[in-house]
């Protein structure tokens, strides 16, 4: 499980042209499901917003994360 503040690298199985070459950033927020996908309101998902080292914030599923120590 990942937490807000974790420093991560986005692995090579996904790509976004706005991502920096280092593919690294800090997790800043967990994305919540909309009411259409959740029976009891908003529920957490495995998707997070990541503030990349180039200043861009992108969303990724945790399956693309590599923890950086």
HELIX and SHEET records of a PDB file:
HELIX    1   1 UNK A   35  UNK A   37  5                                   3    
HELIX    2   2 UNK A   62  UNK A   64  5                                   3    
SHEET    1   A 5 UNK A  57  UNK A  61  0                                        
SHEET    2   A 5 UNK A  44  UNK A  52 -1                                        
SHEET    3   A 5 UNK A  24  UNK A  32 -1                                        
SHEET    4   A 5 UNK A   7  UNK A  10 -1                                        
SHEET    5   A 5 UNK A  65  UNK A  67 -1                                        
END                                                                             
